[in-house]
């Protein structure tokens, strides 16, 4: 495992994970969900706010974060039937708060601009719904930097399955050994990309001893950065 400041990489294609790599998805999602629950409880959902939020988290865990009817399930579970008013109230509040808070990580835009001016082809590889992921990039006003956006919904495989990385490489007409994957999850982004033969960069993540041992054991070509803006120090 190498750290920021080691020998510079000489690659021409860089792929990025989206959520919690380009933007802080986890923080704004929690804030938006709590705001939605508060509004629903204040308008008739017969639960305490913390109780309702815990129930929503259970539903999200069961259905997955990309499921688009969490509030439908919530009202049906509590009331015995879906409540269109409360569902609409929750969805509207959630989206209003989410989009108000949506921001790229500091210096993300400048980093993408730097890579483009240096001639790198840029792609995004994400486990998610295609329209939702494009929406995030468009709202962040960084969509124009990307040559391709590849999602699990589109290709039928989720990270860390090597096939989603191979499909991304094919779409970008890039060789694995000439490409880098940047992500925040070792098991999902890094292991999968390494299995596809790509170099890897881990950002916004804490590496523990067990993870370090796994990286060494599997001989993964990895650089660890504190944040995405450090990419220009190794590329």
Phi, psi and omega in degrees: 000134180246155182250167176306133180106349176285187183309137183288145176278154182232065184244160183241001177228129180233126177251143181236139160291161182258296187290125180066012171245308176269332180214157183275077184295317187300316183293313184288330179294317179296316179299317182293320179293320178295321178296320180295316179297317179302317180294320180293318179294318180294342181246023168122352177290118190279061175218158169290154186300315180294322179296317180293321180293319178298321178295318178299319179298321178296319180295318179297320179295321181288317187268339185094151185291339181272355175294137188254016180228040179299318182288331174298311181295321180300309182293324179292322179295319184278318188258347182090351177202158179290140178247104185303321181296310182293323178298311180297322179296315179295314181297315182296315179297316180302310183291322179297315180291317181301312184286335176290330183264349186295115179215146172287159173300153181308134176067013177296312181298316179297323180292316178297320178297318179300314182296320179293319181291339177271001174091012179282140169277136183242136176223163176237138177234118189221140168277106182172183179275131188304310183297319180296320181289320175298321181300319179298313181296321180292316180294331176280351181060039176237005184299328184292346180282340190263130176284325179213147171236118184247128181239158178296324178299320184288317188261346177085009177226144178254146168302137017265012178306127185298338184293329179291326177288321178294323176294320178297316178298320179295316180297327182268357181056047183238150174273145181302317183289350177252019184228155180232140174251128179248121180207175183251355182241122182299308184293325187269306186275313190280308181300316181298314180294320179297321178294336177272001177091012182268154167284158187222151176226126179257128179232161175052041185213146176260125180264121177266177184298319180298319179293319179299319180295322180292320179299316180292316182298320182269003176055050182276132178278093189231139167243141182247122181241153177288324179203169188295333183293344180280356180303322183292353176272346183241351183254000000 
